[in-house]
Amino acid sequence: MTEQRLGVLDAIVCEVLQDLSTEEAAAAARNYRSLRRQGKTVRKTIDCLIATFCLNGGHTLLHCDSDFNPFEEHLGLQVIHPPSAA
């Protein structure tokens, strides 16, 4: 496994997204609608915003939330899936 640089996202995401622009919000809505047309429903708006933020910025998302899977499968979101906890 190669080393990768990761940013830790938790409450910091809220701070980043407080400065959400109209363009970013519109892009998140477009991504949501695109996935809905493909029969995929993302349950949380914040997940759309986070995924779009990563897509637009070329960031890789470390997650264990299935709501991000459609972004990976259909929109090209780069992700790292953590190993399952045993």
N, CA, C and O atoms as a CHARMM CRD file, in Angstrom:
* protein
*
  344
    1    1 MET  N      0.85400  -1.18700   0.00000 PROA 1      0.00000
    2    1 MET  CA     0.00000   0.00000   0.00000 PROA 1      0.00000
    3    1 MET  C      0.89100   1.23800   0.00000 PROA 1      0.00000
    4    1 MET  O      1.85500   1.31500   0.76300 PROA 1      0.00000
    5    2 THR  N      0.57500   2.18800  -0.84000 PROA 2      0.00000
    6    2 THR  CA     1.34800   3.42500  -0.90300 PROA 2      0.00000
    7    2 THR  C      0.85200   4.39800   0.15500 PROA 2      0.00000
    8    2 THR  O     -0.31100   4.36700   0.55700 PROA 2      0.00000
    9    3 GLU  N      1.74800   5.25100   0.59000 PROA 3      0.00000
   10    3 GLU  CA     1.35800   6.26300   1.55900 PROA 3      0.00000
   11    3 GLU  C      0.55600   7.34900   0.86400 PROA 3      0.00000
   12    3 GLU  O      0.84700   7.72500  -0.27100 PROA 3      0.00000
   13    4 GLN  N     -0.46000   7.84800   1.56100 PROA 4      0.00000
   14    4 GLN  CA    -1.27000   8.93100   1.03200 PROA 4      0.00000
   15    4 GLN  C     -1.46400   9.96900   2.10800 PROA 4      0.00000
   16    4 GLN  O     -1.52200   9.65400   3.29700 PROA 4      0.00000
   17    5 ARG  N     -1.56000  11.18600   1.68700 PROA 5      0.00000
   18    5 ARG  CA    -1.80600  12.29200   2.60700 PROA 5      0.00000
   19    5 ARG  C     -3.30600  12.42600   2.80300 PROA 5      0.00000
   20    5 ARG  O     -4.05200  12.52400   1.82800 PROA 5      0.00000
   21    6 LEU  N     -3.75500  12.43100   4.04500 PROA 6      0.00000
   22    6 LEU  CA    -5.18600  12.50700   4.34500 PROA 6      0.00000
   23    6 LEU  C     -5.47000  13.70100   5.23700 PROA 6      0.00000
   24    6 LEU  O     -4.67400  14.04700   6.11000 PROA 6      0.00000
   25    7 GLY  N     -6.60700  14.31900   5.00700 PROA 7      0.00000
   26    7 GLY  CA    -7.10400  15.35200   5.90600 PROA 7      0.00000
   27    7 GLY  C     -8.19600  14.73900   6.75900 PROA 7      0.00000
   28    7 GLY  O     -9.00200  13.95400   6.25900 PROA 7      0.00000
   29    8 VAL  N     -8.23500  15.07300   8.00800 PROA 8      0.00000
   30    8 VAL  CA    -9.25900  14.55200   8.89900 PROA 8      0.00000
   31    8 VAL  C    -10.46400  15.48600   8.83800 PROA 8      0.00000
   32    8 VAL  O    -10.35500  16.68000   9.11800 PROA 8      0.00000
   33    9 LEU  N    -11.60500  14.92900   8.47100 PROA 9      0.00000
   34    9 LEU  CA   -12.81500  15.73200   8.34800 PROA 9      0.00000
   35    9 LEU  C    -13.81600  15.29800   9.41800 PROA 9      0.00000
   36    9 LEU  O    -14.21100  14.13300   9.47600 PROA 9      0.00000
   37   10 ASP  N    -14.21100  16.22500  10.24300 PROA 10     0.00000
   38   10 ASP  CA   -15.26300  15.98300  11.22400 PROA 10     0.00000
   39   10 ASP  C    -15.99400  17.29600  11.40700 PROA 10     0.00000
   40   10 ASP  O    -16.66500  17.75300  10.48100 PROA 10     0.00000
   41   11 ALA  N    -15.88800  17.90400  12.54100 PROA 11     0.00000
   42   11 ALA  CA   -16.53900  19.19200  12.74300 PROA 11     0.00000
   43   11 ALA  C    -15.92900  20.25900  11.83900 PROA 11     0.00000
   44   11 ALA  O    -16.55900  21.28500  11.58100 PROA 11     0.00000
   45   12 ILE  N    -14.73100  20.03200  11.36500 PROA 12     0.00000
   46   12 ILE  CA   -14.06900  20.97800  10.47000 PROA 12     0.00000
   47   12 ILE  C    -14.86600  21.14200   9.18400 PROA 12     0.00000
   48   12 ILE  O    -14.88000  22.22400   8.59700 PROA 12     0.00000
   49   13 VAL  N    -15.53200  20.07700   8.73900 PROA 13     0.00000
   50   13 VAL  CA   -16.33400  20.15200   7.52300 PROA 13     0.00000
   51   13 VAL  C    -17.37800  21.25000   7.64600 PROA 13     0.00000
   52   13 VAL  O    -17.61600  21.99100   6.69200 PROA 13     0.00000
   53   14 CYS  N    -17.99700  21.36100   8.80300 PROA 14     0.00000
   54   14 CYS  CA   -18.99900  22.41900   9.00600 PROA 14     0.00000
   55   14 CYS  C    -18.37600  23.79100   8.81000 PROA 14     0.00000
   56   14 CYS  O    -18.97900  24.66800   8.19200 PROA 14     0.00000
   57   15 GLU  N    -17.18600  23.97600   9.32600 PROA 15     0.00000
   58   15 GLU  CA   -16.52700  25.26500   9.17100 PROA 15     0.00000
   59   15 GLU  C    -16.22300  25.55600   7.70700 PROA 15     0.00000
   60   15 GLU  O    -16.40500  26.67800   7.23500 PROA 15     0.00000
   61   16 VAL  N    -15.76100  24.53700   6.99700 PROA 16     0.00000
   62   16 VAL  CA   -15.45300  24.72100   5.57000 PROA 16     0.00000
   63   16 VAL  C    -16.72200  25.04600   4.80700 PROA 16     0.00000
   64   16 VAL  O    -16.73600  25.96400   3.98700 PROA 16     0.00000
   65   17 LEU  N    -17.78700  24.30500   5.06600 PROA 17     0.00000
   66   17 LEU  CA   -19.01800  24.46400   4.30800 PROA 17     0.00000
   67   17 LEU  C    -19.80600  25.71300   4.69000 PROA 17     0.00000
   68   17 LEU  O    -20.72400  26.10200   3.96900 PROA 17     0.00000
   69   18 GLN  N    -19.46400  26.34700   5.81100 PROA 18     0.00000
   70   18 GLN  CA   -20.12600  27.60400   6.14600 PROA 18     0.00000
   71   18 GLN  C    -19.85500  28.65400   5.08200 PROA 18     0.00000
   72   18 GLN  O    -20.64500  29.58000   4.89600 PROA 18     0.00000
   73   19 ASP  N    -18.74700  28.50700   4.39400 PROA 19     0.00000
   74   19 ASP  CA   -18.39900  29.43300   3.32700 PROA 19     0.00000
   75   19 ASP  C    -18.83500  28.91000   1.96800 PROA 19     0.00000
   76   19 ASP  O    -18.28300  29.30100   0.93900 PROA 19     0.00000
   77   20 LEU  N    -19.81700  28.03200   1.96300 PROA 20     0.00000
   78   20 LEU  CA   -20.31900  27.42600   0.74100 PROA 20     0.00000
   79   20 LEU  C    -20.84100  28.49700  -0.19700 PROA 20     0.00000
   80   20 LEU  O    -21.63200  29.35700   0.18900 PROA 20     0.00000
   81   21 SER  N    -20.38400  28.42700  -1.42600 PROA 21     0.00000
   82   21 SER  CA   -20.84000  29.40700  -2.40300 PROA 21     0.00000
   83   21 SER  C    -22.10900  28.91600  -3.09300 PROA 21     0.00000
   84   21 SER  O    -22.45900  27.73900  -3.01800 PROA 21     0.00000
   85   22 THR  N    -22.77500  29.82200  -3.75300 PROA 22     0.00000
   86   22 THR  CA   -23.96800  29.46800  -4.52500 PROA 22     0.00000
   87   22 THR  C    -23.61400  28.45700  -5.60100 PROA 22     0.00000
   88   22 THR  O    -24.39000  27.53900  -5.86900 PROA 22     0.00000
   89   23 GLU  N    -22.45300  28.61400  -6.21900 PROA 23     0.00000
   90   23 GLU  CA   -22.02700  27.69300  -7.27100 PROA 23     0.00000
   91   23 GLU  C    -21.83100  26.28300  -6.72000 PROA 23     0.00000
   92   23 GLU  O    -22.20600  25.30300  -7.36300 PROA 23     0.00000
   93   24 GLU  N    -21.23900  26.18400  -5.52100 PROA 24     0.00000
   94   24 GLU  CA   -21.01800  24.86300  -4.92000 PROA 24     0.00000
   95   24 GLU  C    -22.34000  24.20800  -4.53600 PROA 24     0.00000
   96   24 GLU  O    -22.51800  23.00300  -4.71100 PROA 24     0.00000
   97   25 ALA  N    -23.25600  25.00300  -4.01600 PROA 25     0.00000
   98   25 ALA  CA   -24.57000  24.46900  -3.66400 PROA 25     0.00000
   99   25 ALA  C    -25.30700  23.99200  -4.91100 PROA 25     0.00000
  100   25 ALA  O    -25.95800  22.94800  -4.89300 PROA 25     0.00000
  101   26 ALA  N    -25.20200  24.75100  -5.98100 PROA 26     0.00000
  102   26 ALA  CA   -25.85300  24.36100  -7.23200 PROA 26     0.00000
  103   26 ALA  C    -25.21900  23.09100  -7.79100 PROA 26     0.00000
  104   26 ALA  O    -25.92300  22.22900  -8.31600 PROA 26     0.00000
  105   27 ALA  N    -23.90700  22.96700  -7.68500 PROA 27     0.00000
  106   27 ALA  CA   -23.22200  21.76200  -8.16000 PROA 27     0.00000
  107   27 ALA  C    -23.65700  20.54400  -7.35000 PROA 27     0.00000
  108   27 ALA  O    -23.84600  19.46500  -7.91100 PROA 27     0.00000
  109   28 ALA  N    -23.81500  20.70600  -6.03900 PROA 28     0.00000
  110   28 ALA  CA   -24.28000  19.60500  -5.19400 PROA 28     0.00000
  111   28 ALA  C    -25.69800  19.18600  -5.59000 PROA 28     0.00000
  112   28 ALA  O    -26.01800  17.99700  -5.61700 PROA 28     0.00000
  113   29 ALA  N    -26.53300  20.16100  -5.89200 PROA 29     0.00000
  114   29 ALA  CA   -27.90400  19.85700  -6.32200 PROA 29     0.00000
  115   29 ALA  C    -27.89700  19.13700  -7.66600 PROA 29     0.00000
  116   29 ALA  O    -28.67400  18.20400  -7.87200 PROA 29     0.00000
  117   30 ARG  N    -27.03300  19.55700  -8.57800 PROA 30     0.00000
  118   30 ARG  CA   -26.92600  18.87800  -9.87700 PROA 30     0.00000
  119   30 ARG  C    -26.46700  17.42900  -9.69500 PROA 30     0.00000
  120   30 ARG  O    -26.98300  16.52100 -10.34600 PROA 30     0.00000
  121   31 ASN  N    -25.50300  17.22500  -8.81400 PROA 31     0.00000
  122   31 ASN  CA   -25.03700  15.86500  -8.54800 PROA 31     0.00000
  123   31 ASN  C    -26.15100  15.01800  -7.95300 PROA 31     0.00000
  124   31 ASN  O    -26.31900  13.85800  -8.33000 PROA 31     0.00000
  125   32 TYR  N    -26.90800  15.58500  -7.03100 PROA 32     0.00000
  126   32 TYR  CA   -28.03900  14.86700  -6.43600 PROA 32     0.00000
  127   32 TYR  C    -29.03800  14.45400  -7.51800 PROA 32     0.00000
  128   32 TYR  O    -29.46100  13.29900  -7.56900 PROA 32     0.00000
  129   33 ARG  N    -29.41000  15.39900  -8.38000 PROA 33     0.00000
  130   33 ARG  CA   -30.38000  15.10000  -9.44400 PROA 33     0.00000
  131   33 ARG  C    -29.83400  14.07700 -10.43900 PROA 33     0.00000
  132   33 ARG  O    -30.57500  13.22100 -10.92300 PROA 33     0.00000
  133   34 SER  N    -28.55800  14.16600 -10.73900 PROA 34     0.00000
  134   34 SER  CA   -27.94200  13.20200 -11.64300 PROA 34     0.00000
  135   34 SER  C    -28.03100  11.79000 -11.07000 PROA 34     0.00000
  136   34 SER  O    -28.34300  10.84000 -11.78800 PROA 34     0.00000
  137   35 LEU  N    -27.75900  11.66100  -9.79400 PROA 35     0.00000
  138   35 LEU  CA   -27.84100  10.34500  -9.16000 PROA 35     0.00000
  139   35 LEU  C    -29.28600   9.86000  -9.07800 PROA 35     0.00000
  140   35 LEU  O    -29.54700   8.67000  -9.25400 PROA 35     0.00000
  141   36 ARG  N    -30.21800  10.75800  -8.81600 PROA 36     0.00000
  142   36 ARG  CA   -31.64100  10.37500  -8.76500 PROA 36     0.00000
  143   36 ARG  C    -32.11200   9.85400 -10.11800 PROA 36     0.00000
  144   36 ARG  O    -32.86700   8.88400 -10.18000 PROA 36     0.00000
  145   37 ARG  N    -31.66900  10.49400 -11.20900 PROA 37     0.00000
  146   37 ARG  CA   -32.03000  10.02100 -12.54800 PROA 37     0.00000
  147   37 ARG  C    -31.51800   8.60400 -12.79600 PROA 37     0.00000
  148   37 ARG  O    -32.08500   7.86000 -13.59600 PROA 37     0.00000
  149   38 GLN  N    -30.45300   8.24300 -12.11100 PROA 38     0.00000
  150   38 GLN  CA   -29.87700   6.90500 -12.24300 PROA 38     0.00000
  151   38 GLN  C    -30.43900   5.93400 -11.20500 PROA 38     0.00000
  152   38 GLN  O    -29.96700   4.80400 -11.07400 PROA 38     0.00000
  153   39 GLY  N    -31.45500   6.39400 -10.47100 PROA 39     0.00000
  154   39 GLY  CA   -32.10300   5.53200  -9.48700 PROA 39     0.00000
  155   39 GLY  C    -31.40100   5.45100  -8.14700 PROA 39     0.00000
  156   39 GLY  O    -31.71000   4.57100  -7.34400 PROA 39     0.00000
  157   40 LYS  N    -30.46700   6.34400  -7.88900 PROA 40     0.00000
  158   40 LYS  CA   -29.72000   6.35500  -6.62600 PROA 40     0.00000
  159   40 LYS  C    -30.18600   7.53100  -5.78300 PROA 40     0.00000
  160   40 LYS  O    -30.26400   8.65700  -6.27500 PROA 40     0.00000
  161   41 THR  N    -30.49300   7.28300  -4.53000 PROA 41     0.00000
  162   41 THR  CA   -30.92900   8.34700  -3.63100 PROA 41     0.00000
  163   41 THR  C    -29.90200   8.53800  -2.52600 PROA 41     0.00000
  164   41 THR  O    -29.57600   7.60200  -1.79700 PROA 41     0.00000
  165   42 VAL  N    -29.40100   9.74600  -2.41200 PROA 42     0.00000
  166   42 VAL  CA   -28.51600  10.11100  -1.31100 PROA 42     0.00000
  167   42 VAL  C    -29.40800  10.68900  -0.22500 PROA 42     0.00000
  168   42 VAL  O    -30.15500  11.63600  -0.46800 PROA 42     0.00000
  169   43 ARG  N    -29.33200  10.12200   0.97000 PROA 43     0.00000
  170   43 ARG  CA   -30.28000  10.46800   2.03000 PROA 43     0.00000
  171   43 ARG  C    -29.99000  11.78700   2.73500 PROA 43     0.00000
  172   43 ARG  O    -30.90200  12.39100   3.30000 PROA 43     0.00000
  173   44 LYS  N    -28.74400  12.24500   2.71600 PROA 44     0.00000
  174   44 LYS  CA   -28.40900  13.44100   3.49000 PROA 44     0.00000
  175   44 LYS  C    -27.81100  14.52700   2.59600 PROA 44     0.00000
  176   44 LYS  O    -26.90100  14.27000   1.80800 PROA 44     0.00000
  177   45 THR  N    -28.32400  15.71000   2.73100 PROA 45     0.00000
  178   45 THR  CA   -27.82400  16.85400   1.96700 PROA 45     0.00000
  179   45 THR  C    -26.35200  17.08900   2.25100 PROA 45     0.00000
  180   45 THR  O    -25.59000  17.39600   1.33500 PROA 45     0.00000
  181   46 ILE  N    -25.93600  16.94900   3.50500 PROA 46     0.00000
  182   46 ILE  CA   -24.53500  17.20600   3.84900 PROA 46     0.00000
  183   46 ILE  C    -23.61400  16.26200   3.08300 PROA 46     0.00000
  184   46 ILE  O    -22.50100  16.64300   2.72100 PROA 46     0.00000
  185   47 ASP  N    -24.06900  15.03000   2.83200 PROA 47     0.00000
  186   47 ASP  CA   -23.25300  14.09300   2.06100 PROA 47     0.00000
  187   47 ASP  C    -23.08100  14.57200   0.62100 PROA 47     0.00000
  188   47 ASP  O    -22.00500  14.41800   0.04200 PROA 47     0.00000
  189   48 CYS  N    -24.11500  15.14200   0.04900 PROA 48     0.00000
  190   48 CYS  CA   -24.01500  15.72300  -1.30000 PROA 48     0.00000
  191   48 CYS  C    -23.01800  16.86800  -1.31700 PROA 48     0.00000
  192   48 CYS  O    -22.22000  16.98900  -2.24600 PROA 48     0.00000
  193   49 LEU  N    -23.06300  17.70000  -0.30200 PROA 49     0.00000
  194   49 LEU  CA   -22.14700  18.83600  -0.22900 PROA 49     0.00000
  195   49 LEU  C    -20.70800  18.37500  -0.05400 PROA 49     0.00000
  196   49 LEU  O    -19.80700  18.89800  -0.70900 PROA 49     0.00000
  197   50 ILE  N    -20.48100  17.39700   0.82600 PROA 50     0.00000
  198   50 ILE  CA   -19.12400  16.90700   1.06800 PROA 50     0.00000
  199   50 ILE  C    -18.57800  16.24000  -0.18600 PROA 50     0.00000
  200   50 ILE  O    -17.44400  16.50500  -0.58700 PROA 50     0.00000
  201   51 ALA  N    -19.37400  15.37700  -0.80700 PROA 51     0.00000
  202   51 ALA  CA   -18.91600  14.67600  -2.00900 PROA 51     0.00000
  203   51 ALA  C    -18.61600  15.65700  -3.13000 PROA 51     0.00000
  204   51 ALA  O    -17.61600  15.50800  -3.83400 PROA 51     0.00000
  205   52 THR  N    -19.46700  16.65200  -3.30200 PROA 52     0.00000
  206   52 THR  CA   -19.25500  17.65800  -4.35300 PROA 52     0.00000
  207   52 THR  C    -18.01800  18.48700  -4.06300 PROA 52     0.00000
  208   52 THR  O    -17.25100  18.79600  -4.97500 PROA 52     0.00000
  209   53 PHE  N    -17.82000  18.84600  -2.82400 PROA 53     0.00000
  210   53 PHE  CA   -16.61400  19.57200  -2.41200 PROA 53     0.00000
  211   53 PHE  C    -15.37500  18.77300  -2.81900 PROA 53     0.00000
  212   53 PHE  O    -14.42800  19.32800  -3.37500 PROA 53     0.00000
  213   54 CYS  N    -15.38600  17.47900  -2.54100 PROA 54     0.00000
  214   54 CYS  CA   -14.24800  16.62300  -2.88000 PROA 54     0.00000
  215   54 CYS  C    -14.09200  16.46900  -4.38500 PROA 54     0.00000
  216   54 CYS  O    -12.97800  16.54500  -4.90300 PROA 54     0.00000
  217   55 LEU  N    -15.19500  16.25400  -5.09000 PROA 55     0.00000
  218   55 LEU  CA   -15.14100  16.13000  -6.54700 PROA 55     0.00000
  219   55 LEU  C    -14.56500  17.38800  -7.18600 PROA 55     0.00000
  220   55 LEU  O    -13.67300  17.30700  -8.03100 PROA 55     0.00000
  221   56 ASN  N    -15.06800  18.53400  -6.78800 PROA 56     0.00000
  222   56 ASN  CA   -14.64500  19.80400  -7.38500 PROA 56     0.00000
  223   56 ASN  C    -13.20000  20.15100  -7.06000 PROA 56     0.00000
  224   56 ASN  O    -12.50100  20.76700  -7.86500 PROA 56     0.00000
  225   57 GLY  N    -12.75700  19.75000  -5.86600 PROA 57     0.00000
  226   57 GLY  CA   -11.39900  20.09100  -5.44500 PROA 57     0.00000
  227   57 GLY  C    -10.37100  19.02000  -5.73200 PROA 57     0.00000
  228   57 GLY  O     -9.18600  19.20300  -5.45000 PROA 57     0.00000
  229   58 GLY  N    -10.81600  17.88300  -6.30000 PROA 58     0.00000
  230   58 GLY  CA    -9.88100  16.79300  -6.56600 PROA 58     0.00000
  231   58 GLY  C     -9.39900  16.10100  -5.30700 PROA 58     0.00000
  232   58 GLY  O     -8.29900  15.54900  -5.28300 PROA 58     0.00000
  233   59 HSD  N    -10.21500  16.12400  -4.25400 PROA 59     0.00000
  234   59 HSD  CA    -9.84400  15.50500  -2.98300 PROA 59     0.00000
  235   59 HSD  C    -10.32200  14.05900  -2.93700 PROA 59     0.00000
  236   59 HSD  O    -11.34100  13.71000  -3.53200 PROA 59     0.00000
  237   60 THR  N     -9.58200  13.23400  -2.23000 PROA 60     0.00000
  238   60 THR  CA    -9.97700  11.85500  -1.97700 PROA 60     0.00000
  239   60 THR  C    -10.68000  11.82600  -0.62800 PROA 60     0.00000
  240   60 THR  O    -10.21800  12.43800   0.33500 PROA 60     0.00000
  241   61 LEU  N    -11.79700  11.11500  -0.56400 PROA 61     0.00000
  242   61 LEU  CA   -12.60600  11.06800   0.65200 PROA 61     0.00000
  243   61 LEU  C    -12.42000   9.73400   1.35900 PROA 61     0.00000
  244   61 LEU  O    -12.61700   8.67500   0.76200 PROA 61     0.00000
  245   62 LEU  N    -12.04200   9.78500   2.62100 PROA 62     0.00000
  246   62 LEU  CA   -11.97900   8.61500   3.48500 PROA 62     0.00000
  247   62 LEU  C    -13.33100   8.51200   4.16500 PROA 62     0.00000
  248   62 LEU  O    -13.74900   9.43900   4.86000 PROA 62     0.00000
  249   63 HSD  N    -14.02400   7.38800   3.97300 PROA 63     0.00000
  250   63 HSD  CA   -15.37000   7.27800   4.53700 PROA 63     0.00000
  251   63 HSD  C    -15.76500   5.83500   4.75900 PROA 63     0.00000
  252   63 HSD  O    -15.15500   4.91500   4.21400 PROA 63     0.00000
  253   64 CYS  N    -16.79200   5.65200   5.56700 PROA 64     0.00000
  254   64 CYS  CA   -17.42900   4.34100   5.74200 PROA 64     0.00000
  255   64 CYS  C    -18.94900   4.53500   5.73500 PROA 64     0.00000
  256   64 CYS  O    -19.66600   3.88800   6.49700 PROA 64     0.00000
  257   65 ASP  N    -19.42700   5.42300   4.87500 PROA 65     0.00000
  258   65 ASP  CA   -20.83900   5.77500   4.76700 PROA 65     0.00000
  259   65 ASP  C    -21.32200   5.39800   3.36400 PROA 65     0.00000
  260   65 ASP  O    -20.82800   5.92400   2.36700 PROA 65     0.00000
  261   66 SER  N    -22.27800   4.49600   3.30100 PROA 66     0.00000
  262   66 SER  CA   -22.74700   4.00300   1.99900 PROA 66     0.00000
  263   66 SER  C    -23.37700   5.08700   1.13900 PROA 66     0.00000
  264   66 SER  O    -23.51200   4.89100  -0.06900 PROA 66     0.00000
  265   67 ASP  N    -23.76800   6.21600   1.70500 PROA 67     0.00000
  266   67 ASP  CA   -24.33900   7.30200   0.90400 PROA 67     0.00000
  267   67 ASP  C    -23.32600   7.88100  -0.08500 PROA 67     0.00000
  268   67 ASP  O    -23.71800   8.52200  -1.05900 PROA 67     0.00000
  269   68 PHE  N    -22.03500   7.66400   0.14900 PROA 68     0.00000
  270   68 PHE  CA   -21.02300   8.16700  -0.78000 PROA 68     0.00000
  271   68 PHE  C    -20.77000   7.21100  -1.94000 PROA 68     0.00000
  272   68 PHE  O    -20.16700   7.59900  -2.94000 PROA 68     0.00000
  273   69 ASN  N    -21.21900   5.97600  -1.81900 PROA 69     0.00000
  274   69 ASN  CA   -20.95100   4.98500  -2.87100 PROA 69     0.00000
  275   69 ASN  C    -21.45100   5.40500  -4.24900 PROA 69     0.00000
  276   69 ASN  O    -20.72100   5.21800  -5.22300 PROA 69     0.00000
  277   70 PRO  N    -22.66200   5.96500  -4.38800 PROA 70     0.00000
  278   70 PRO  CA   -23.09500   6.39000  -5.72800 PROA 70     0.00000
  279   70 PRO  C    -22.20000   7.47700  -6.32900 PROA 70     0.00000
  280   70 PRO  O    -22.01800   7.53100  -7.54600 PROA 70     0.00000
  281   71 PHE  N    -21.65200   8.32700  -5.49000 PROA 71     0.00000
  282   71 PHE  CA   -20.73600   9.35600  -5.98800 PROA 71     0.00000
  283   71 PHE  C    -19.46800   8.70800  -6.53800 PROA 71     0.00000
  284   71 PHE  O    -18.91700   9.15600  -7.54300 PROA 71     0.00000
  285   72 GLU  N    -19.01700   7.66200  -5.87600 PROA 72     0.00000
  286   72 GLU  CA   -17.84600   6.92600  -6.34100 PROA 72     0.00000
  287   72 GLU  C    -18.17700   6.15800  -7.62500 PROA 72     0.00000
  288   72 GLU  O    -17.43700   6.23800  -8.60500 PROA 72     0.00000
  289   73 GLU  N    -19.27300   5.42700  -7.61800 PROA 73     0.00000
  290   73 GLU  CA   -19.62400   4.54900  -8.73100 PROA 73     0.00000
  291   73 GLU  C    -20.06000   5.29700  -9.98600 PROA 73     0.00000
  292   73 GLU  O    -19.76100   4.86000 -11.09800 PROA 73     0.00000
  293   74 HSD  N    -20.75600   6.41000  -9.82600 PROA 74     0.00000
  294   74 HSD  CA   -21.36000   7.08100 -10.98000 PROA 74     0.00000
  295   74 HSD  C    -20.75800   8.44000 -11.32500 PROA 74     0.00000
  296   74 HSD  O    -20.87900   8.89700 -12.46100 PROA 74     0.00000
  297   75 LEU  N    -20.10800   9.09200 -10.35600 PROA 75     0.00000
  298   75 LEU  CA   -19.59500  10.43700 -10.62200 PROA 75     0.00000
  299   75 LEU  C    -18.07700  10.53200 -10.51100 PROA 75     0.00000
  300   75 LEU  O    -17.50300  11.60000 -10.72300 PROA 75     0.00000
  301   76 GLY  N    -17.42300   9.41200 -10.17600 PROA 76     0.00000
  302   76 GLY  CA   -15.96500   9.40000 -10.16400 PROA 76     0.00000
  303   76 GLY  C    -15.30200   9.90600  -8.90100 PROA 76     0.00000
  304   76 GLY  O    -14.11600  10.23400  -8.92600 PROA 76     0.00000
  305   77 LEU  N    -16.03600   9.98000  -7.78500 PROA 77     0.00000
  306   77 LEU  CA   -15.43400  10.40200  -6.52600 PROA 77     0.00000
  307   77 LEU  C    -14.32400   9.43000  -6.14700 PROA 77     0.00000
  308   77 LEU  O    -14.53200   8.21700  -6.12600 PROA 77     0.00000
  309   78 GLN  N    -13.16100   9.96100  -5.85300 PROA 78     0.00000
  310   78 GLN  CA   -12.04200   9.14000  -5.39300 PROA 78     0.00000
  311   78 GLN  C    -12.19500   8.92300  -3.88700 PROA 78     0.00000
  312   78 GLN  O    -12.35700   9.87700  -3.12600 PROA 78     0.00000
  313   79 VAL  N    -12.14100   7.65500  -3.46800 PROA 79     0.00000
  314   79 VAL  CA   -12.36500   7.34800  -2.06300 PROA 79     0.00000
  315   79 VAL  C    -11.32600   6.36500  -1.54600 PROA 79     0.00000
  316   79 VAL  O    -10.68500   5.63500  -2.30200 PROA 79     0.00000
  317   80 ILE  N    -11.18900   6.37700  -0.24100 PROA 80     0.00000
  318   80 ILE  CA   -10.43200   5.36700   0.49300 PROA 80     0.00000
  319   80 ILE  C    -11.42600   4.76200   1.46700 PROA 80     0.00000
  320   80 ILE  O    -12.04200   5.46900   2.26400 PROA 80     0.00000
  321   81 HSD  N    -11.57300   3.44900   1.39400 PROA 81     0.00000
  322   81 HSD  CA   -12.44600   2.75000   2.32700 PROA 81     0.00000
  323   81 HSD  C    -11.57700   2.20800   3.45400 PROA 81     0.00000
  324   81 HSD  O    -10.65700   1.43000   3.20000 PROA 81     0.00000
  325   82 PRO  N    -11.85500   2.61100   4.70800 PROA 82     0.00000
  326   82 PRO  CA   -11.05000   2.09100   5.80800 PROA 82     0.00000
  327   82 PRO  C    -11.30400   0.59900   5.99000 PROA 82     0.00000
  328   82 PRO  O    -12.37400   0.09600   5.64800 PROA 82     0.00000
  329   83 PRO  N    -10.32000  -0.09800   6.52700 PROA 83     0.00000
  330   83 PRO  CA   -10.52700  -1.52200   6.79800 PROA 83     0.00000
  331   83 PRO  C    -11.67800  -1.69600   7.78100 PROA 83     0.00000
  332   83 PRO  O    -11.86900  -0.87000   8.67400 PROA 83     0.00000
  333   84 SER  N    -12.43300  -2.75300   7.61700 PROA 84     0.00000
  334   84 SER  CA   -13.56000  -3.02700   8.52200 PROA 84     0.00000
  335   84 SER  C    -13.02800  -3.31900   9.91600 PROA 84     0.00000
  336   84 SER  O    -12.02800  -4.01600  10.09200 PROA 84     0.00000
  337   85 ALA  N    -13.73000  -2.76100  10.90400 PROA 85     0.00000
  338   85 ALA  CA   -13.38700  -3.05400  12.29000 PROA 85     0.00000
  339   85 ALA  C    -13.90700  -4.42600  12.65300 PROA 85     0.00000
  340   85 ALA  O    -15.06400  -4.75100  12.38500 PROA 85     0.00000
  341   86 ALA  N    -13.07400  -5.21400  13.25000 PROA 86     0.00000
  342   86 ALA  CA   -13.49000  -6.58500  13.61500 PROA 86     0.00000
  343   86 ALA  C    -13.91900  -6.67400  15.04300 PROA 86     0.00000
  344   86 ALA  O    -14.29700  -7.75000  15.50800 PROA 86     0.00000
